[in-house]
Amino acid sequence: MTTDIGTLLARSPDVCGGRLRINGTRTTVNQLVVWYKQGYVPEEMADQYPHLTLAQVYTALAYYHANREEIEADLAAETIEADRLEQEYQQTPRRP
């Protein structure tokens, strides 16, 4: 059985905020890239995400290497949004 590598990744506006993800999952390419940048190897990632195959992990990383600017920009946008949400949360008055 042959797998068309183009079928392993998907993007839809109503899933994971439209971010590129492993098809059939909610695991984004960005999540795997963050682990990769922390020094994890594909085999370790597949162990941590047992619902993913090694081929899926490698496909996500291949996409990152082929489209580094796009993914880096998306990661930067995620960081900015996380920082904004954290500041918003810290400024919200707490009930006793």
C-alpha positions in Angstrom: 0.0 0.0 0.0 1.4 3.4 -1.0 0.6 6.6 0.9 0.4 9.9 -0.9 2.6 12.1 1.3 0.3 15.1 0.4 -2.5 13.5 2.3 -0.7 13.5 5.7 -1.1 17.2 6.4 -4.4 19.2 6.5 -5.6 22.7 7.2 -9.2 23.8 7.9 -10.4 27.0 9.3 -12.5 25.4 12.0 -9.8 23.1 13.4 -6.8 24.3 15.4 -7.4 27.9 14.4 -6.7 27.0 10.7 -3.1 26.0 11.5 -1.5 23.2 9.5 -1.9 19.9 11.3 -1.4 16.2 11.0 -4.5 15.1 9.0 -7.1 13.4 11.2 -5.6 14.8 14.4 -5.4 18.1 16.4 -1.6 17.9 16.5 -0.2 20.9 14.6 3.0 21.2 12.7 3.9 24.0 15.0 3.7 21.7 18.1 6.1 19.3 16.5 8.5 22.0 15.4 8.6 23.4 19.0 9.7 20.0 20.2 12.1 19.6 17.4 13.7 23.0 18.3 14.0 21.8 21.9 16.1 18.9 20.7 13.6 16.1 20.4 14.2 13.6 17.5 11.3 12.3 15.4 11.3 9.0 17.2 10.8 10.6 20.6 8.0 12.8 19.2 6.2 9.7 17.9 6.6 8.1 21.3 5.1 11.1 23.0 2.2 11.3 20.5 1.4 7.6 20.1 -1.5 8.4 17.7 1.1 9.6 15.2 3.2 7.5 12.9 6.8 8.3 12.3 6.0 9.1 8.7 3.6 11.8 9.9 6.2 13.4 12.2 8.8 13.4 9.4 6.3 14.9 7.0 5.6 17.7 9.5 9.3 18.4 9.9 9.9 18.2 6.1 7.2 20.8 5.7 8.9 23.0 8.3 12.2 22.8 6.6 10.7 23.5 3.2 8.6 26.4 4.5 10.7 27.7 7.4 9.7 31.4 7.1 6.0 30.6 7.1 6.2 28.4 10.2 8.6 30.7 12.1 6.2 33.6 11.4 3.3 31.5 12.7 5.3 30.6 15.8 6.1 34.2 16.5 2.4 35.2 16.1 1.5 32.4 18.6 4.0 33.8 21.1 2.7 37.3 20.7 -0.9 36.1 21.3 0.1 34.0 24.3 1.9 37.0 25.8 -1.2 39.2 25.2 -3.5 36.7 26.8 -1.2 36.3 29.8 -1.1 40.1 30.3 -4.9 40.2 30.0 -5.3 37.4 32.5 -2.9 39.1 35.0 -4.9 42.4 34.7 -8.3 40.8 35.3 -9.5 41.5 38.9 -9.9 38.3 40.9 -12.9 37.6 43.1 -12.2 36.8 46.7 
